[in-house]
Amino acid sequence: AEEPKAAPPAEEPKAAPKAAAAPKAAAAPAVKDDEEDESQMDAKTLANKRKKDKKKAKKVGGEGLWAEEGKEETAEVPEAAKEEEKEEPAPKAAPKKGGKEKEKKESAVVKAARERMEAERKLEEERKAFEAEQKRLIAEEEAQLKAEEDALEEARRVKREARMAKIQKQKDEGTYMSKAEKERKKRAAELRAV
């Protein structure tokens, strides 16, 4: 009638450590799956995945996926080499083996927009050239009118100076008479003649 009760409880604690070990085992294969996936991915997909992981690490505030590598690279690369790297433009990526070597054909919408922009630019250049020509013509006409006015003014000045010189000469000789004096003299001569 005596049954051992201690045996079943002894088995239960053994089962609990197995259950606790199971999540650890599940986490380890997940990491291995990522590594296996990376080996099966092509280079572009792998680079994009690493870039995404790096962005996530920065958002969290961690050092990033390649933090150790980045520190080593910055320590090894001298400043002159860094400046050279900045100055050189990045080379274009080589086309894929199976990919098209030609550039993409321009779509109708893009082509129409480009042509419209080129036409607008051409019209703007023509408008600017026309306005510049009009300004030049206006300036030329104004200069010509000013030259004509200056010539007329000079002719008037010369004529005025000649008249003033004649009057001054007559005053010096004492023969100068004003217009009113000349009329009086003429009238007096007419009256004598009558």
Buried (B, 14 or more C-beta within 10 A) or exposed (E): EEEEEEEEEEEEEEEEEEEEEEEEEEEEEEEEEEEEEEEEEEEEEBEEBBEEBBEEBEEEEEEBBBEEEEEEEEEEEEEEEEEEEEEEEEEEEEEEEEEEEEEEEEEEEEEEEEEEEEEEEEEEEEEEEEEEEEEEEEEEEEEEEEEEEEEEEEEEEEEEEEEEEEEEEEEEEEEEEEEEEEEEEEEEEEEEEE
